[in-house]
């Protein structure tokens, strides 16, 4: 979860998931800013585990002229 945005990946009984994923970051961020990110995993029985981490903005993306 970034801010209030939630993104889900359905793993259906897989033990490991890896690979790139994208999360849209709202505008107004500056280069080097740390953005909190919460990763959450839930198993078939409903047990939940979370990891709080962060990503850093490499450079702001400018859209338009």
GUPARO-333796 format. One record per residue: residue number from 1; x, y, z of N, C-alpha, C, O in turn. Coordinates in steps of 0.1 Angstrom, whole numbers. Layout:
% GUPARO-333796
+-----+-------+-------+-------+-------+-------+-------+-------+-------+-------+-------+-------+-------+
: pos :  n.c1 :  n.c2 :  n.c3 : ca.c1 : ca.c2 : ca.c3 :  c.c1 :  c.c2 :  c.c3 :  o.c1 :  o.c2 :  o.c3 :
+-----+-------+-------+-------+-------+-------+-------+-------+-------+-------+-------+-------+-------+
: NUM :     X :     Y :     Z :     X :     Y :     Z :     X :     Y :     Z :     X :     Y :     Z :
...
+-----+-------+-------+-------+-------+-------+-------+-------+-------+-------+-------+-------+-------+
% end
This chain:
% GUPARO-333796
+-----+-------+-------+-------+-------+-------+-------+-------+-------+-------+-------+-------+-------+
: pos :  n.c1 :  n.c2 :  n.c3 : ca.c1 : ca.c2 : ca.c3 :  c.c1 :  c.c2 :  c.c3 :  o.c1 :  o.c2 :  o.c3 :
+-----+-------+-------+-------+-------+-------+-------+-------+-------+-------+-------+-------+-------+
:   1 :     9 :   -12 :     0 :     0 :     0 :     0 :     9 :    12 :     0 :    18 :    13 :     8 :
:   2 :     6 :    22 :    -9 :    13 :    35 :    -9 :     2 :    45 :    -7 :    -8 :    45 :   -14 :
:   3 :     3 :    54 :     3 :    -7 :    63 :     8 :   -20 :    54 :    10 :   -20 :    46 :    19 :
:   4 :   -30 :    56 :     3 :   -42 :    48 :     4 :   -44 :    39 :    -7 :   -55 :    32 :    -8 :
:   5 :   -35 :    38 :   -17 :   -37 :    30 :   -29 :   -33 :    15 :   -25 :   -23 :    13 :   -19 :
:   6 :   -41 :     6 :   -29 :   -38 :    -8 :   -27 :   -37 :   -16 :   -40 :   -45 :   -13 :   -49 :
:   7 :   -27 :   -24 :   -41 :   -25 :   -32 :   -53 :   -25 :   -47 :   -49 :   -18 :   -50 :   -39 :
:   8 :   -31 :   -56 :   -56 :   -31 :   -70 :   -52 :   -26 :   -79 :   -63 :   -27 :   -76 :   -75 :
:   9 :   -20 :   -90 :   -59 :   -15 :  -100 :   -68 :   -21 :  -113 :   -63 :   -19 :  -117 :   -51 :
:  10 :   -27 :  -121 :   -72 :   -33 :  -134 :   -68 :   -23 :  -144 :   -70 :   -18 :  -146 :   -81 :
:  11 :   -19 :  -151 :   -60 :    -8 :  -161 :   -61 :   -14 :  -176 :   -60 :    -7 :  -185 :   -64 :
:  12 :   -26 :  -178 :   -56 :   -33 :  -190 :   -55 :   -24 :  -202 :   -52 :   -19 :  -209 :   -61 :
:  13 :   -20 :  -204 :   -39 :   -13 :  -215 :   -34 :     2 :  -216 :   -38 :     8 :  -226 :   -35 :
:  14 :     7 :  -205 :   -44 :    22 :  -205 :   -46 :    29 :  -201 :   -34 :    24 :  -192 :   -26 :
:  15 :    41 :  -207 :   -31 :    48 :  -203 :   -19 :    56 :  -191 :   -21 :    58 :  -183 :   -11 :
:  16 :    61 :  -188 :   -33 :    70 :  -177 :   -36 :    64 :  -169 :   -48 :    60 :  -175 :   -58 :
:  17 :    65 :  -156 :   -47 :    62 :  -147 :   -58 :    73 :  -137 :   -59 :    77 :  -131 :   -49 :
:  18 :    78 :  -135 :   -71 :    88 :  -125 :   -73 :    87 :  -119 :   -87 :    80 :  -125 :   -95 :
:  19 :    93 :  -108 :   -88 :    92 :  -101 :  -101 :    89 :   -86 :   -99 :    85 :   -82 :   -88 :
:  20 :    90 :   -79 :  -109 :    87 :   -64 :  -108 :    72 :   -61 :  -107 :    64 :   -69 :  -112 :
:  21 :    69 :   -51 :  -100 :    55 :   -46 :   -99 :    56 :   -31 :   -99 :    66 :   -25 :   -96 :
:  22 :    45 :   -25 :  -103 :    44 :   -10 :  -104 :    33 :    -5 :   -95 :    22 :   -11 :   -94 :
:  23 :    36 :     6 :   -88 :    26 :    13 :   -80 :    26 :    27 :   -84 :    37 :    33 :   -84 :
:  24 :    15 :    33 :   -87 :    15 :    47 :   -91 :    17 :    56 :   -79 :    10 :    54 :   -68 :
:  25 :    27 :    65 :   -80 :    30 :    74 :   -69 :    24 :    87 :   -72 :    27 :    93 :   -83 :
:  26 :    16 :    93 :   -63 :    10 :   106 :   -66 :    21 :   117 :   -68 :    32 :   115 :   -63 :
:  27 :    18 :   127 :   -75 :    27 :   138 :   -78 :    31 :   146 :   -66 :    26 :   144 :   -55 :
:  28 :    40 :   155 :   -68 :    44 :   164 :   -57 :    56 :   158 :   -49 :    59 :   164 :   -39 :
:  29 :    62 :   147 :   -53 :    73 :   141 :   -46 :    86 :   147 :   -52 :    86 :   151 :   -63 :
:  30 :    97 :   147 :   -44 :   109 :   152 :   -49 :   120 :   141 :   -49 :   119 :   131 :   -42 :
:  31 :   130 :   143 :   -57 :   141 :   133 :   -58 :   147 :   130 :   -44 :   150 :   140 :   -37 :
:  32 :   149 :   118 :   -41 :   155 :   114 :   -28 :   145 :   112 :   -17 :   149 :   106 :    -7 :
:  33 :   132 :   116 :   -19 :   122 :   114 :    -9 :   119 :    99 :    -6 :   118 :    91 :   -16 :
:  34 :   118 :    95 :     6 :   115 :    81 :    10 :   100 :    80 :    11 :    93 :    88 :    18 :
:  35 :    94 :    71 :     3 :    80 :    69 :     3 :    77 :    56 :    10 :    81 :    45 :     6 :
:  36 :    69 :    56 :    22 :    66 :    44 :    29 :    58 :    34 :    20 :    49 :    38 :    12 :
:  37 :    61 :    22 :    22 :    54 :    11 :    14 :    52 :    -1 :    24 :    61 :    -5 :    31 :
:  38 :    39 :    -6 :    24 :    36 :   -17 :    32 :    32 :   -29 :    23 :    24 :   -28 :    15 :
:  39 :    40 :   -40 :    25 :    37 :   -52 :    17 :    29 :   -62 :    27 :    33 :   -63 :    38 :
:  40 :    19 :   -68 :    21 :    11 :   -77 :    30 :     9 :   -90 :    22 :     6 :   -90 :    10 :
:  41 :    10 :  -101 :    30 :     8 :  -114 :    24 :    -3 :  -121 :    33 :    -2 :  -120 :    45 :
:  42 :   -12 :  -128 :    27 :   -22 :  -136 :    34 :   -22 :  -150 :    28 :   -22 :  -152 :    16 :
:  43 :   -23 :  -160 :    37 :   -23 :  -174 :    33 :   -37 :  -179 :    32 :   -47 :  -172 :    35 :
:  44 :   -39 :  -191 :    28 :   -52 :  -197 :    26 :   -60 :  -198 :    38 :   -73 :  -199 :    38 :
:  45 :   -54 :  -198 :    50 :   -61 :  -199 :    63 :   -65 :  -185 :    68 :   -72 :  -184 :    78 :
:  46 :   -60 :  -175 :    61 :   -63 :  -161 :    66 :   -52 :  -154 :    74 :   -54 :  -143 :    78 :
:  47 :   -41 :  -161 :    77 :   -30 :  -155 :    84 :   -24 :  -144 :    76 :   -22 :  -146 :    64 :
:  48 :   -21 :  -133 :    82 :   -16 :  -121 :    75 :    -2 :  -118 :    81 :     0 :  -118 :    93 :
:  49 :     7 :  -115 :    72 :    21 :  -110 :    75 :    23 :   -97 :    68 :    20 :   -96 :    56 :
:  50 :    29 :   -87 :    74 :    32 :   -74 :    67 :    47 :   -71 :    69 :    54 :   -75 :    78 :
:  51 :    51 :   -63 :    59 :    65 :   -58 :    59 :    64 :   -43 :    56 :    59 :   -39 :    45 :
:  52 :    69 :   -35 :    65 :    70 :   -20 :    62 :    84 :   -17 :    57 :    94 :   -20 :    64 :
:  53 :    84 :   -10 :    46 :    97 :    -7 :    40 :    95 :     7 :    33 :    85 :    14 :    35 :
:  54 :   103 :    11 :    24 :   102 :    23 :    16 :   109 :    22 :     3 :   118 :    14 :     1 :
:  55 :   105 :    31 :    -6 :   112 :    33 :   -19 :   116 :    47 :   -19 :   110 :    56 :   -13 :
:  56 :   126 :    50 :   -27 :   131 :    64 :   -29 :   128 :    68 :   -43 :   129 :    61 :   -52 :
:  57 :   124 :    81 :   -44 :   121 :    87 :   -57 :   135 :    89 :   -64 :   143 :    97 :   -59 :
:  58 :   137 :    83 :   -76 :   149 :    85 :   -83 :   149 :    99 :   -90 :   159 :   106 :   -89 :
:  59 :   138 :   102 :   -96 :   136 :   116 :  -102 :   122 :   118 :  -105 :   114 :   108 :  -108 :
:  60 :   117 :   130 :  -103 :   103 :   132 :  -106 :    99 :   131 :  -120 :   107 :   135 :  -129 :
:  61 :    88 :   125 :  -123 :    83 :   124 :  -137 :    75 :   136 :  -140 :    65 :   139 :  -134 :
:  62 :    78 :   143 :  -151 :    70 :   154 :  -155 :    62 :   150 :  -167 :    66 :   144 :  -177 :
:  63 :    49 :   153 :  -166 :    39 :   150 :  -177 :    35 :   163 :  -183 :    32 :   173 :  -176 :
:  64 :    35 :   163 :  -196 :    31 :   175 :  -204 :    43 :   185 :  -206 :    54 :   182 :  -203 :
:  65 :    39 :   196 :  -212 :    50 :   206 :  -216 :    57 :   213 :  -204 :    66 :   221 :  -206 :
+-----+-------+-------+-------+-------+-------+-------+-------+-------+-------+-------+-------+-------+
% end
